[in-house]
Amino acid sequence: MSERSSGPQGTRFFSTEALRRYASDAESATERPISVREPVLEGSSLGIEGHRFALGPGRQAIGRRADNEIVIDDLSVSGNHAWITNQRGRCVIVNTLSTNGTFVNDRRIHEAALRHGDHIRLGQAEFVFLTREHGQPEPASRRRIVVAVLLAAVGALAALAWWFFGSP
């Protein structure tokens, strides 16, 4: 006969105070603001406004059912509404035969690549797709600014060198 190893069995009792403490600890952990170090969906409709859902690597299922990675408690959202796949920062949303549809920038989609600032609607639940904080320039813009500053500095140094050494 084989032996099975299992964890502790039985019922545990907690005081009301301990349960309140555990509940407040759990609430504070889920209410912690998520920064945009990786892509996020930021809720923009009533009930989810300002809530951020991190989109880690791989596929995340979104819907009303509790077994989704992102659970949206809204009756207009299907149990399994959509998937978002994040592969090295490139995100694609796929509608999974939802009842009320998936929309990106007010266009009904089956599948769409997402870009910073896109507006996503699942049923009546609305989100904004973010890859950086509001007001931050996109990485390509920052690179252009750095290159422009470096070129200006090189030009200024060349002009100074010509002025000091180039004129007789």
Buried (B, 14 or more C-beta within 10 A) or exposed (E): EEEEEEEEEEEEEEEEEEEEEEEEEEEEEEEEEEEBEBBBBBBBBEEBEEBBBBBEEEBBBBBBBEEBBBBBEBEBBBBBBBBBBBEEEEBBBBBBEBEBBBBBBEEEBEEBEBEBEBEBBBBBBBBBBBBBEEEEEEEEEEEEEEEEEEEEEEEEEEEEEEEEEEEE
